[in-house]
Amino acid sequence: MTATTSLSPKQAQLVFRAVLDALARPGEVLSLPAIADPGVPAALLPVLALADLDTPVHVDDCADVVRTQTSAPIVDRPAARLAALLKPLDGLAGFSVGTAAAPEDAALISLAVEGFGGGRPLRLAGPGVPGRRELRVAGLPADFVAQRRDLISFPAGFDLLLVGPGGELVGLPRSTRVEEGA
């Protein structure tokens, strides 16, 4: 992605709407809008659409692009309100999870995954999930469910967006219970 690439206001609006829809319908595979520049990693789009000069951002790649396009300060994990993890996952620890009194202080993390439909099965339940839902995600670490469970204590905990390379999008808000699938 080049530093001259940016989202138009309409594209940013469409990405924002997709993020809201994904978090409202946990585990349902939705799509981010198509962006003209194929060099933009899909998992970076939520950060480009939501960040501004007052939003601390953590990215494991493309920091110059995020800084140039959004004027957002680039910070370490604990200070981030938005994050994009574009490289293979080295863990979710270190991000702000907020507190019971201030859950809004938690991070929203956009995590690149290999895709949906294959890979390990997850069972989801909770608000926004009709009954139970099974989701298959390729590219998650073996201890993903345990990591997430250890870091979330509702109402504290981060919200997670899983983003496939083609812009497939799945929301896992902190209120969603995630278990290993059968």
C-alpha positions as CSV (number, residue, x, y, z in Angstrom):
1,M,0.0,0.0,0.0
2,T,1.4,3.4,-0.9
3,A,1.2,6.5,1.2
4,T,-0.9,8.2,-1.5
5,T,-3.7,5.6,-1.0
6,S,-6.6,6.8,1.1
7,L,-10.2,6.0,1.5
8,S,-12.7,8.4,0.1
9,P,-15.4,9.7,2.5
10,K,-17.9,7.4,0.9
11,Q,-15.6,4.3,1.2
12,A,-14.9,5.2,4.8
13,Q,-18.7,5.3,5.5
14,L,-19.2,2.0,3.8
15,V,-16.4,0.4,5.9
16,F,-17.8,1.9,9.1
17,R,-21.2,0.5,8.2
18,A,-19.7,-3.0,7.6
19,V,-17.9,-2.9,10.9
20,L,-21.1,-2.0,12.8
21,D,-23.0,-4.7,11.0
22,A,-20.3,-7.3,11.8
23,L,-20.3,-6.5,15.5
24,A,-24.1,-6.5,15.5
25,R,-24.2,-10.0,13.9
26,P,-21.4,-11.9,15.5
27,G,-20.0,-14.9,13.5
28,E,-21.9,-14.0,10.3
29,V,-19.5,-13.6,7.4
30,L,-20.0,-10.2,5.8
31,S,-17.9,-8.2,3.3
32,L,-16.0,-5.0,3.5
33,P,-16.6,-2.8,0.5
34,A,-14.3,-3.2,-2.5
35,I,-11.6,-0.6,-2.5
36,A,-10.0,0.5,-5.8
37,D,-6.4,-0.1,-4.6
38,P,-5.7,-3.8,-4.5
39,G,-2.5,-3.1,-2.5
40,V,-4.6,-2.1,0.6
41,P,-4.6,-5.0,3.1
42,A,-8.2,-5.7,3.9
43,A,-7.6,-5.9,7.7
44,L,-6.2,-2.3,7.5
45,L,-9.5,-0.8,6.2
46,P,-11.3,-0.6,9.5
47,V,-8.4,1.4,11.0
48,L,-8.2,3.7,8.0
49,A,-11.9,4.3,8.2
50,L,-12.2,4.8,11.9
51,A,-8.9,6.5,13.1
52,D,-8.4,10.2,13.4
53,L,-5.8,12.4,15.0
54,D,-7.2,11.7,18.5
55,T,-7.3,8.0,18.1
56,P,-4.2,6.0,19.3
57,V,-3.5,3.2,16.8
58,H,-1.3,0.1,16.9
59,V,-0.3,-1.6,13.7
60,D,2.2,-4.3,13.1
61,D,2.8,-3.1,9.5
62,C,1.9,-0.1,7.4
63,A,2.4,2.4,10.3
64,D,3.6,5.2,7.9
65,V,0.4,4.7,5.8
66,V,-1.9,4.9,8.8
67,R,-0.1,8.0,10.1
68,T,-0.1,9.7,6.7
69,Q,-3.8,8.9,5.9
70,T,-5.4,9.4,9.3
71,S,-2.9,11.6,11.3
72,A,-3.5,9.1,14.1
73,P,-0.7,8.7,16.7
74,I,1.0,5.3,16.4
75,V,1.4,3.7,19.8
76,D,2.3,0.4,21.6
77,R,-0.5,-2.1,22.3
78,P,-1.5,-0.9,25.8
79,A,-2.3,2.6,24.6
80,A,-4.2,1.6,21.4
81,R,-7.9,2.2,20.9
82,L,-7.7,0.8,17.4
83,A,-5.3,-1.9,16.1
84,A,-4.6,-3.8,12.9
85,L,-2.7,-7.0,13.1
86,L,-1.7,-7.8,9.5
87,K,1.1,-10.4,10.1
88,P,0.7,-13.8,11.6
89,L,-0.8,-13.5,15.0
90,D,1.7,-13.4,17.9
91,G,-1.0,-13.1,20.5
92,L,-3.8,-10.8,21.6
93,A,-2.3,-9.9,25.0
94,G,-1.2,-6.4,25.8
95,F,-4.2,-4.5,24.4
96,S,-6.5,-2.4,26.6
97,V,-9.6,-4.3,27.7
98,G,-11.1,-1.4,29.6
99,T,-12.7,-2.0,33.0
100,A,-16.2,-2.8,34.2
101,A,-16.6,0.9,35.0
102,A,-15.1,2.1,31.7
103,P,-15.5,-0.6,29.0
104,E,-15.3,2.0,26.3
105,D,-11.5,2.2,27.0
106,A,-11.0,-1.2,25.3
107,A,-9.4,-1.6,21.9
108,L,-11.1,-2.6,18.7
109,I,-8.7,-5.1,16.9
110,S,-8.8,-5.9,13.2
111,L,-7.0,-9.2,12.8
112,A,-6.0,-10.6,9.4
113,V,-6.9,-14.3,9.0
114,E,-6.4,-16.7,6.1
115,G,-10.2,-17.1,5.4
116,F,-13.5,-18.6,6.4
117,G,-15.2,-21.9,5.7
118,G,-12.1,-23.9,6.3
119,G,-9.9,-24.2,9.3
120,R,-10.8,-24.8,12.9
121,P,-14.4,-24.7,14.0
122,L,-15.6,-22.3,16.6
123,R,-19.0,-22.3,18.4
124,L,-20.5,-18.9,19.1
125,A,-23.3,-17.8,21.5
126,G,-24.5,-14.6,23.0
127,P,-26.2,-11.4,22.1
128,G,-26.7,-11.1,18.3
129,V,-26.3,-14.8,17.7
130,P,-29.5,-16.6,17.1
131,G,-29.1,-19.7,19.3
132,R,-25.6,-21.0,18.5
133,R,-23.6,-20.4,15.4
134,E,-20.6,-22.4,14.1
135,L,-17.8,-20.6,12.3
136,R,-14.7,-22.0,10.6
137,V,-11.7,-19.8,10.5
138,A,-8.3,-20.5,8.9
139,G,-5.2,-18.8,10.3
140,L,-5.9,-18.6,14.0
141,P,-3.4,-19.8,16.5
142,A,-4.1,-23.1,18.3
143,D,-4.7,-21.3,21.6
144,F,-6.9,-18.5,20.2
145,V,-10.0,-19.5,22.2
146,A,-8.1,-19.7,25.5
147,Q,-6.2,-16.4,24.8
148,R,-9.5,-14.6,24.1
149,R,-11.2,-16.2,27.1
150,D,-8.4,-15.1,29.4
151,L,-8.4,-11.5,28.2
152,I,-12.2,-10.9,28.3
153,S,-14.3,-10.4,31.4
154,F,-17.5,-8.8,30.1
155,P,-18.2,-5.9,30.1
156,A,-14.4,-5.4,29.9
157,G,-12.6,-6.8,26.9
158,F,-11.7,-5.9,23.4
159,D,-13.9,-6.3,20.3
160,L,-12.4,-8.3,17.5
161,L,-12.8,-8.1,13.7
162,L,-11.5,-11.1,11.8
163,V,-10.7,-10.1,8.2
164,G,-10.0,-12.4,5.3
165,P,-7.7,-11.4,2.4
166,G,-10.6,-10.7,0.1
167,G,-12.4,-8.4,2.6
168,E,-14.5,-11.1,4.3
169,L,-15.4,-9.7,7.7
170,V,-16.6,-11.4,10.9
171,G,-17.2,-9.5,14.2
172,L,-16.6,-11.1,17.6
173,P,-17.7,-8.5,20.2
174,R,-16.6,-9.0,23.8
175,S,-20.1,-10.2,24.7
176,T,-19.9,-13.2,22.4
177,R,-18.9,-16.5,24.0
178,V,-16.5,-18.5,21.8
179,E,-15.7,-22.2,22.3
180,E,-13.8,-24.8,20.5
181,G,-16.0,-26.5,17.9
182,A,-16.5,-30.2,17.5
